[in-house]
């Protein structure tokens, strides 16, 4: 039966004036008088109804395009080439509904592409209409921009001033990207409005490890928000993205998994049972296994270049004085209460981190501290003057005397600290040039004489020094910067003037990728979520953050999909410092951990990101901040004691369990990924235009044409198109074709309503029976899905073709608008059809279709013109 909106289907039941019909998208109950009878393949063979080949083949081409795209997302309008592991993630997700997944791919594997690939087929078939994407604040605009640029998915960004009782923000916008740090705070009734709004068909969470629950400190606000949405039934499908799903505590990991399925997972449930269920919910793809469509590995090993430098005598004097100050401050902190002592220690640790970057960075903090101390000292002197001991009774005088003594003691401490800080600032004034910065310029000239270079530092003061030095050596127009403020102070220009620079990080990133600037100096905050691999493969760590995970994330800005060369990484250290010694021991420890994990894995891979993600900042802060107190002869034993739990047996077991119970793509899966792309849509679209009596102009992968009148039903469809592109490498300004483009949707809609079942085709060597395979099961856990399968060959030997192979076969055929002139012997057709149908069941068992209670429908029979008067063999 044929329905004007739903296309062809099979009647299941007639009740009064309605009929229940199984269509490609699922079961519908429609008015009987809306249905038109269509001859089945069997009826057409028996009665000799031979249709024009373009009507039959065009319908099958359209069915296959929809089938392949619904399963793999391969025909989405992404402007970058799709990779096997990305298509595999999409295929893996689309096999179930609702979708509940944690995707823990390595950094740089293309999570935004995976999200877009997953969303587009669901949006195209209207399975999903409302989408909420939660991300870190700095990545909101990036998510919005990439979804639009890569997939033409238009999303609104959440702004709190637009969300009021009067605006109905959540009801108006169907696809929203929101900052999780903003949304998690329940201000001005925000959560009540969100919970009152219609539910979300899909929620995506980027950097999902921020949804954390701790056994002692409780749940983060972000965790509580998603949990509330779940409990209120506002989330149908949910996909979490994070490269570090396990933060070292099983309680936190299983709590995170409970957001996907609270019945299956939870911090107090049986871990063995949860591990068994984990592969259905956890996906992890590693860089070492990522390939292109030809099976070639995408990522090359990172090449490390350790470089050293030594302090000048003036720098040495400053750092010696700085160490004395730190030690004295720590001794003082131990004499205070736990709260006050902890606050002092945090300040000292911050100063140590600054000092490990540059003298300029720490001096800026010291000057700020001096100003604060001066203000506090002046306030204390004023308060002292007001505390006259002579007035009042004896008790009051005693209290005033005690307060005065306390304030005098505090004032002396501030004055002592002020003198110490003044000495430090004076010592810094003797440093005319920082050797670290000079060494960076030397390294660039020696190792990267003509290449673009990305440089990372933790602090803006150091950033200013590096930018100034690069300008002096290579020219003012050669350098750009990125940080969280989009401005940089105290930059010295080559002519000696000191100025402030400003620039949006997106603009600077574009300039660097386009080659308009050679150097880009970034902080971690500035580089978050930015892709810089288009031209650059050289990275310099100006300083070394205490947490090795930060180094891993820095390298990830270059070592990501699209990088054509091995990434070269330079790290600078002064080997005479305690910090450098700790780094050396830490690297040895991490290498040992990787070897231990590798020996416990069936396929060793780089699991550094997972291991570091389990460690947290506190361990590394303790290592670097406390090492300065340890005599060097005792440093080895002290380090071993402090890092005893890092990478221990429990950590190795956790990583092994996590990786061993995660689903992942490997080379053996490559055979299942359909090797088709946008150019494979061109023959179908050309045939659709021909059916509508249009003669398109074809130039390479572009098509120009006048739009058929029957397609002009929407303002989104133009009357004519010039150079509509079927090529992902087309310029961004080009109109890119793909599933979801309004004119392709019109062609697919029209093709699904064509009625021919049997035809004769030019360009085929053997007959082809096309089968539509689906499942009778229609509950929520089994999404309505179909597969198109071909059976071809002779009555003596049949072969099965997957959907994309059917498409490739039909794309080579020469289709006609008119039926064939000669007759086809009905007995020959019938004999071949019966033999093919008999062989179909066995052939279908060779395909991994995963349909419970399978339904097989004969969709079409295409007979080769060369056998028009011949036999079935």
Secondary structure, DSSP 8 states (H G I E B T S, - for coil): -EETTTEEEEEEEEETTEEEEEETTEEEEEEGGGEE----HHHHHHHT--B-HHHHHHHHHHHHHHHHHHHH-TTS--SS---HHHHHHHHHHHTSSS-EEEE---TTS-HHHHHHHHHHHHHHTTS---EEEEE-GGGHHHHHHHHHHHH----EE--GGG-STTT-HHHH-SEEEEEHHHHTS--TTHHHHHHHS--EEEEEEESGGGS-EETTTEE-HHHHHHHHHHHTT-EEEEEEE-S----S-HHHHHHHHHTT-TTT--TTS-HHHHHHHHTTTEE---GGG-B-TTS-B-----EEEEEE----HHHHHHHHHHHHHHHHHHHHHHTS-HHHHHHHHHHHHHHHHHHTT-HHHHHHHHHHHHHHHHHHHHHHHHHHHH--SSSS-HHHHHHHHHHHHHHHHHHHHHHHHHHHHHHHHHHHHT--S-HHHHHHHHHHHHH-SSS-EEEE-S-HHHHHHHHHHHHHHH-GGGEEEE-TTSEEEEEE-TTS-EEEEE--HHHHHHHHHHTS-SEEEE-HHHHTT---TTT--EEEESS--SSHHHHHHHHTTTSSTT--S--EEEEEE-TTSHHHHHHHHHHHHHHHHHHHHHHHSSS----HHHHHHTTHHHHHHHHHHHGGGS-GGGHHHHHHHHTTTTT-HHHHHHHHHHHHTSB---GGGGGGS----GGGGHHHHHHHHHHTT---EEETTEEEEE--GGG--STTS-SEEEEEE--TTS-TTS-B-STT-HHHHHHHHHHTT----EEEEBT-SS-EEEEEEEES--STTS---EEEEEEEEETTEEEEE-HHHHHHHHHTSB--SS--SS---HHHHHHHHHHHHHHHHHHHTTS----SSEEEEEEEEEEEGGGTTS---
